[in-house]
Amino acid sequence: MATVIHLRAETKPLEHRSCLTPTTAKALVEAGYDVRVERSPQSIFDDKEFEDAGIPLVPTGSWRDAPSDHVIVGLKELPEDNFDLIHEHIQFAHVFKQQTGYRETLARYKNCLYDLEFLNDENGRRVAAFGYYAGFAGAALALEIWSWQATHPNGEGYPAVKPYPNEAALISHVKGSIAAAKEANGGKEPRVVIIGALGRCGSGSVDLCRKVGLGAESILEWDMAETAKGGPFEEITQSDIFINCIYLMGKIPPFVTRDSINADKNRKLRLICDVACDPNSPFNPVPVYDIWTTFEKPTVDVTGIESGPPVSVISIDHLPTLLPRESSESFSGQLLPSLKALKDRQTARVWADAKKLFEEKKAELE
Ligand SMILES: NC(=O)c1ccc[n+]([C@@H]2O[C@H](COP(=O)([O-])OP(=O)(O)OC[C@H]3O[C@@H](n4cnc5c(N)ncnc54)[C@H](O)[C@@H]3O)[C@@H](O)[C@H]2O)c1
């Protein structure tokens, strides 16, 4: 009997991404799986796209009544409730690091929770992550808002952001905004410094900057070698935009501070996009703000700036949502080889390790 994979419809508000796409669902069917997809009013993929790929549709929310041996696949948290979860679930649950409410949520999983954040390859690296499109979207928003600042010198705030139907629409929009900004400020192209440029998020940021047409001299690509001298860095206050994409692993000297901003009398910096966004970490290398921003209100101003124009920070922790189609396609494609091993999950290392982790976390509850 084929292993049944049941894609549940996302219920988290504004979540348009999907763990399976018509392309990856079809690939799983071709690999011998029985895939069913719930009708979803909020997915970026129309029901018809799955239907056209030959995938049977099932009612929204029907996973609850599915036979107990069906594997339930989703992306984000389930809505709060208290009924027992009897299936094996594959999703991000945000409960393994003792996040708020983790006890009650984790206790509901009676079978197995394979948490997508902890599915690792043999080198301990995530098998699937959204990083590339987080960096891509973060750089797009940064350029967009920098351009807005240039064309709205009276300080009018940037309006709420909505997801884009696809990458081409986003790029065309950002290109138009940069062109308008250049016209308003005498043809000046923004200089962008990206730290963590060799990583997943960082490479996404670099690619976006290239795709919207910034010249190589306008994109500073920094990683470990460049920050080894220790911050704060004048190269940041001398750039128009700073994008932080590092994976923070411990205490490091800050990259930029209020003092370093105030000390640079010829400061160019107007905008920081903190893709890594660890405002609650004592080691935050961008200690100039302390909240997460949202698509509704994408920036927060750095306080304590003594002279010159304000410096704004974007600290959105769900940036890939800006491009739900491409980010889902990328994530699901990375996950596909592991999903193809699901029928052998008792022995396949990636799933066996994830199950072991779940059992350890459950044991810690007792
Ligand atoms: N805001 C969002 O929506 C969003 C989405 C996905 C990931 N993230 C976060 O982005 C961060 C990066 O994720 P990733 O997948 O790109 O990680 P990654 O491991 O692929 O890349 C991190 C890069 O940072 C570099 N780096 C680490 N410390 C550095 C330092 N001190 N100086 C210079 N470079 C340094 C590494 O060499 C590496 O190239 C993570 O914290 C992740 O949680 C945010």
The ligand as a Gaussian input file, in Angstrom:
#p B3LYP/6-31G(d) Opt

LIG

0 1
 N       13.706000      37.319000       8.602000
 C       13.318000      36.192000       8.033000
 O       12.209000      36.108000       7.496000
 C       14.240000      35.002000       8.013000
 C       13.926000      33.879000       7.229000
 C       14.841000      32.828000       7.154000
 C       16.002000      32.877000       7.928000
 N       16.249000      33.959000       8.741000
 C       17.441000      34.038000       9.598000
 O       18.551000      34.482000       8.838000
 C       19.754000      34.030000       9.453000
 C       20.706000      33.470000       8.415000
 O       20.169000      32.265000       7.887000
 P       20.870000      31.488000       6.677000
 O       20.002000      30.311000       6.355000
 O       21.202000      32.444000       5.587000
 O       22.219000      31.015000       7.356000
 P       23.504000      30.452000       6.622000
 O       24.180000      29.592000       7.627000
 O       23.165000      29.887000       5.289000
 O       24.393000      31.763000       6.344000
 C       24.914000      32.568000       7.353000
 C       26.138000      33.282000       6.813000
 O       26.559000      34.193000       7.838000
 C       27.974000      34.161000       7.879000
 N       28.394000      34.671000       9.186000
 C       28.185000      34.136000      10.410000
 N       28.741000      34.905000      11.377000
 C       29.320000      35.961000      10.728000
 C       30.063000      37.082000      11.162000
 N       30.314000      37.296000      12.453000
 N       30.523000      37.942000      10.229000
 C       30.256000      37.752000       8.913000
 N       29.564000      36.701000       8.433000
 C       29.096000      35.810000       9.341000
 C       28.329000      32.698000       7.625000
 O       29.681000      32.548000       7.229000
 C       27.339000      32.359000       6.525000
 O       27.860000      32.634000       5.245000
 C       19.320000      33.036000      10.520000
 O       19.360000      33.674000      11.776000
 C       17.898000      32.706000      10.150000
 O       17.110000      32.346000      11.288000
 C       15.397000      35.019000       8.777000

